[in-house]
Amino acid sequence: MRLNAVDNFMLNPIDTQKKVFNDLIGSAQFTDFGKQYSFDTINAIREFKERVPVQEYDDVKPYIQRILDGEQNVLWNTPISWFAKSSGTTSDKSKFIPVSKETLDDTHYRSGKDLLGMYVRMYPDTDLFGGKCLTIGGSHQVNQMNADCFYGDLSAVMLQNMPLIGQVMRSPDLKVALMDEWEHKIETIIDSTLDENITYIAGVPTWTLVLLKRILEKTGKTDIREVWPNLELYIHGGVSFKPYQNQFKQLIPHEDMHYLETYNASEGFFAAQDTPEHENGMLLFLNHGIFFEFMPMEEYGKAHPDTLNLREVALNTNYALIISTNSGLWRYIVGDTIQFTSLEPFRIKVTGRIKHFINAFGEEVIIDNSDYAIEQACAQTGAIVNDYTAAPVYMTGNSNGAHEWIIEFENLPVPLPVFVEAMDLALQSVNSDYEAKRHKDIALRMPIVHDVAKGSFNAWLKSKGKLGGQNKVPRLANERKFVEEILTFLNQQQ
């Protein structure tokens, strides 16, 4: 039944999105937001674009705060009692994304069913449903904000509200999955799942690697298939899988082990891989309660940016993803950049973030975060920083990840480790996802910092013919090209 629906939106993408748009506008026309922008008189997508501004979190935050304070019918016409907590903006440590019942049922859970349906189509002989799914995430704790309002990371919200059939098909038990303390939870997950028939795993690569390595260490095995002989699929998303591929192949060295990528965020489930070849991209989910717009990158930052609909997009072009959802996010900038890998059907790949960032482990560190951390560390230590850049250090067989920084100080009146500790703590204070990954060094250890001589960055820029003008050192990068290039250049100068 779900595959019929998937085929329908693949064959009729434009009409499908028009129907989603009309359903959203019709549902929200009597909300406070709908009245403010006269949704009841909107008859075309063009009118919607002209009337409703493109929004980032800080723009929609006043409406969300009203819902957090107990108001309803603000952004969406059904009660909002759940919020997905995710990494914050410049002004907030965390964002609270509203999650309606429609979003749970028609977006997240429907997308999960579609993903499994597409997998069965790819591999008809699968025995996936003969066992259970091991679900892994970060902190699953559910928190109560007031009598009618709960929040947690997206995994927690979905697990807490999952239909009975989903609970039966997954492991570990809900009480284990919702445990807060990760170190204790990981041991409990292992103890409760070793004797289960785990046929597939779903989770962020960072946490999954930590768990799988601990399982091998605890059991004395060298291959995860020795623990779970029928394991055949790993469903991943959240961060790029490329840095982790080799480690997974070492832990599960079997050609018949399959991997599927998903594009699932706090704001919605947007796409999933529908072919065995990862390079083909992910099928855009067009009938799941989300209306999509695509902003050319040169439009970002304009007061009235132009956006494109599906019939207007092109292949291999970076777009900022903009969504209107069945939780009442209207023309909301997700923050990711995507490219289309196919237009028949519409498939995409995630190419990065609108701004420079590091998100190798799900920490979503943006430049505002790193600038704040440097500023606070300087204030506490009396140091003066001329310039810096940072990039991830990926997990290896024997060590977890880290961030590697190159910092040029004008003045450093304290030992370098004192500055690094202050910077690390400041970064944790402003970014809850980084804080979670740094907890007890489970996923991220202390930052690695190189104190380089004054003038080092200018010398590097000069060597590239980019000294002066608008040229500057990239603050953050999600790959190691700049860090390695700068370190190699400086070593050659010695």
N, C-alpha and C positions, 0 to 999 in steps of 0.2 A: 504494500500500500504506500509506503513512504517513497519507494523508488519511482512509482508512478508520479507522485507529486514532484520529485526531483526532476524527472524527465520533462514534466510540464513546464517548470520555470526555466529549464535549460532551452527548451524550444520556443518559449514565449516570454523572453526576458523583459521586454519593454512594457508589454501589457501587464505582466505580473507586478512590476514596480509601480505602475500607475494605480493598480488596485490597492497595493499596500499604502501608497500615498493617500488615496481617498479614504481608506479605512482609518488611518491615523488622524487625519484632519477632522473627519466626522466624529471620531471618538472624543477628541479633545476640544471641540468647538465651544463647550460651555464651561471649560476650566478657566481659571483666572488668566492664564497665559493665552488661551484661545480667545477670550474676550478682548484682551489687550490688543491682539493683532487681528481681530475680526475674522477668525477662522470660518465663521458661518457664511462669509461672502467670498471665500476663496474658491475659485472654480478651476484653476489651472496651476500647474507647477510654477509657471512663470510668475504668477501673482504671489505665490508663496515666497519665492526668492526675492521679489521686490519688497515685500512687506516685512519679512522676518530677518533680522541680522544674523550673520554667522557668529557663533558664540564659542568662547573657551570657558573653562571651569569657573574662573573668577566672575564671568558675566552671568552665569546661571546660578552661582552660589547663593545669592539672596533668596531665590525661589526655593532652593534645596533647604536652606536654613529654616524657612517657614514650615516646610514639611517635617523637618527634624523637631521643630518646636510644637508639632501636633496638628497643624493645619492639613486639610486634604483638599482635593480638587484644585490644586495649584497648577501643576504641570500635566497631570494625567487624571482621567475621570474615574479610576478605581482606586481603592485605598492603597497607599504605599506604606508598608510597615517594615520593609527590609532595605538595607543599604549595603552595597559592596564597598569596602574600604580599600583604597589603593594609594599609591604614591602621590604626594601632594604637589602643589605649585610653589611659586616663590613665597607666597604669603601664608601657606598652610602646610603643615607636616604631612597631612593626609587629605585625600578627597573622599567624599561620600557620594557614591553614585546610586540614585534611586533604582530599586528593582521591584517591578510590579509582578503580579501573578501572571499576567500575559507574557512578560519577558521570560519568566521561568518556564512556562509551558510552551509558548509558541516560538521562543528564540533558543534558549539554552537546551532544554530537553529535546525539543524537536530536532535541533541540529545534531545532538548526540545520536539520536535514532538514525538520522540521515547518514551520518558518518559510518555507522555500523552497517547500514544497508549498502552503502557504496563499497565497503570492504568486502562484503559477501559477494557482490557482483564481480569484484576483482578476483576473488579467491573462492570460487563456489564450493570447493572441497573442505573449507575451513571447519574446524571443530571449536571455534571461538566460544560458542554458547554452551559447550559441554563443561565449562569451568566458570571461573569468576574473574572480575577485573580488580586488580590491585590499584587503588587510587591513592596518589601521592601528591601532596602540596606543601605549602609552607606552614604558617600558623593557621590552624583551623578554628581557633577559639571564637565562639559567638558571644557577643556582648549586648547587654540591654541598655539602651540609652534612656528610655522612659517606659511607661506602662504599655505603650503601643508600638515601640520602635526598637528594632534590633539591627546590629551591624556585625560584619566580619569580613574576611577576605572572600572573594567570589566562591572559592571552594567550600567554605563554611556555609555560606548562604544556600548553595545548591545542595549540599549534603543534607542540611537540616530540613529542606523542603522536598527532597527527592521522593517520587512515588514509590510505593511498596515494591513494585517489580524491579526498580533500580536498586533498592536496598538489598534485595535477595541476590542480585547478580554481582554485587561488589563485595570487596573485603578491604580492610578489616571492619569490625563492627563500628557502628556510628560513634559509640562512646570512646573508642580508641582514636578514630579519625579526628574527633573534635578535641582531643587532648591538646593542651597548650604548650607544655614543655617538650621541645623537640627531641632532646637526647633520650628522655624517658620514653617518649612516644615511639621513637625509631626501634628501640629494643622491644617494646610491646607489639609493634607491627610485625616484627620478625617472629616473635614467639607465637603470634596468633595466625600467621599465614604460612608458616613452613609446611604444615600438613594439608594446606588447601590446594585445590587444583587450579592454580593461577594460569589462565590462558592468555591474558593480556594485561598490560600495565598502562596507566595514564598519569602523566604528571610532568612537571617542569624538569628538564634534564639535570639541573644542579642537584635538586633534592633526590632524584631517582638514583643518580650515581652514588651519592652518599649512602643510600639504603642498600643498593646492590653490593657495594664493596664491603659493607658491614656484614651482610648475609654470608658472603664468601669467607670473610674472616672468622665469623662465628661458627660456620659449619665445616670449615676446612676444605671446602670444595674449590674448584678452579673454574667452573663453568656454571652459570645460573641454570642452565637446562638440567644439571644434575640435581638441582633443588626442585625446579618446576619443569618436568619433562615436556609438558604440553604448551609451554609458553611460545606464542607465535607472533605477537604484535606489541609494539610500543607506540602509543599515541602521545605526541609531544607538541609543545607550543610554548609561547611566552618569550622565548629567546631563540636566536639562531642555533640550529642544531649542528652546523658544520664543525665547530670546535670540539664537539663531543662524540662525533661519529666513530672515530677510531677507538675511543675508550669503550663504547658500547659493544663494538665488534670484538674487543678483547674479552669482555665479560660474557658475551653471548656469541661465540664464534661459529655461527651456523648460517648457511646461505639461505635457509628457508625462514629466517627471522625477518619479519616485515616491520616497516616504520611508516607512520602516517603523520603528516603535519597538520595542525589546526591553527586557526586564527581566532582565538577566543579571548575576549577582554572583559573587564568589569562592565563595560557599556553594552556588550552584546557578543554573540557568536557570529562572526562575519563570513568565515570561509573554512573549507577543509579540503584536503587532498583527495581527489577522486580517481586518480590513475596510479599505477605502481611507480611511475617515474616521477621523482621529486622535482625534477627540473621543469615539469609541465606547469607547476604552480598549483594553487588551490581554487576550487570551484567557489565562486561568490554565491552566497546563499541569499536568494532574491525574494523568497516568500516566507520570511521568518520575522515579520514585524519590524523591519528596518528599511527605511528609504535612504538610498545612497546618493551622495553628490561627490564630485571629484574636483578638487581645486588645483589648478596648475600652480607650481611652486612660486612662480613670479607674482602670483596674486596674493600670496600670504603677507599679512601685515597691512594691506590696503583697507580703507574704511568700508568700501563696498566691493569686496572681491567677486570676480566672476567665477562661477562653478559650472561644471559640465555634468550632463546626464549620461547614461550608458551609451546612447546612440552617438555621442560626440567624442568619446575617449579614443585614444590611440595606443598602440603597443609601445612598450619599452620607454614610457614617459613617466617621470615621477609626478604623482599627485598626492596631495594631502587628503586624507579620508574625512568626509563630513557625513554625519548621520542624523536622522530623525527617528526616534524609537518609540516603542510601545511602553516605555516608562516615562515619557515626557521630556526627553532630551531633544531639543529642536535646533537643527542646523549646527550640531555640536562638532567641534574639531577634536577628533580622537587624539591627534598628536603624532600618528604614524604616517609614514609615506609609503605608497604602494605603486607597483607597476603592473600593467596588464600583460600577461604572458599569452593570452588567447582571447579573441573576441567572439568566437563561436565554438563552445560556450564561453561565457565570461570567466576567465581564471586570472588570479592575481598572485603576486608575491609581495611580501613585506620587505621594503628596502631600507628602512631606518626610521628615524624620528625627524620631525620638522627642524629641531634644533640639535646641536651637538649633544652627545649623551654617551654614557656607558651603561649597557644593559646586557652584559655577558652572562649574568647569573640571576636576572630578574630584579636587579636592584634599581634600575631606572634612575640613575644619577644624571641630572641635567646640570648645565653650566651654572644656573642660579644656585644650586646646591653646593657645587665645588667652590664657587666664588665666596659664598657665605662661610664655608669651612675655613678657607684661607684667611678671610677677614677676621674671624673669631680667634683663630690660632695666633694671628699677628697681634691682636689686641691683648691676648692673655700672656704672650711671651715677649712682646716688644720687638718682634722680628719685622722686617720689611721685605716683601716679595716683589721682585721685578716682573717675573713671568713664570708660567708653569704650563705643563701639559700632562695628561694622564691617559692610561689605557689599561685594559685588563691583562692579567696573567692567568692563563687558563689552567684548569685542573690537570694534574698529571697522575700517574699511577700511585705516587706516594705522598702527594701533597694537594691541598685544596687550593682554591683560587685566591687572587689578590688583585689590588689595583697598584700599578706601578706609576709613580709620579717622577717627573723631572722638574725640579724647582730651582730657580735662580734667585738667590737672596741678595738684596742690597746690604742687609745686616741680619745676622743671626746670633743674638746675645746669649742663647741657651743651647745646650746640647741638642743635636738634631732629633733624637728620640722624644725629647720633651715636646718639641713642636709637632712632631708626627702624631703623638698621642692626643694633643689638643685638637688638631685638625680632624682626626678620626672621630673623636667624641662629638665634635661640632657637626660633622656630616651625619652621624647617627641621629643627632637631635632634630635635624631638619628633614630627614628622609626615612620614613618608617620601614620601607622595603630594604634599604641598605642596613638599617639597624637589625632587622630580622636575619639577614645573611651573615652579619658580623657576630651574632649571638654565639658566644663561646667558640668562636672561630670555626663553626661547623662548615659553612660554605665559603666564607671569605676570611682570610687571616689579616693581620695588621698590614697596612699599606707599605709597599716598598718605595723608598724615596731616595732619589739621587740629588745631592746638593752640588750643583754645578757652578763654575766660576762666573763672575760677572761678565756680561757680553756674550755668553755662550749662544743664546738664542739668536741674537743679531748676527753673529758670525755664521750660524747655520743658514739663516735667511739670505745672507749675502752670498753664500756659496751656491745658492739656488737662483740667484739673480732676482730675489724678491724682497730686498731690504727697502723699507720705506713705503710710502703710499698707503694703500688699503691692505697690504700684505701683513699678516700676523700669524703668530703661532696658534694652531688649533688647540683650544683648551682641553677638550675631551674627544676621544675617538673610541669607537666600539671595536676597532681592530688595531693591531700593533704597528702598523706601517710607520707612523710618525715617530713613535717612541724609539723604535729600533733604528730608524734612519738618523735621528739626532744622536743617540748613544754611539752609533758607529762613527759618525762624523767627529764627535768629541774625542773618541779614543784615538782616531787617526791624527788629531791635532797635538796629542801629548808627545 
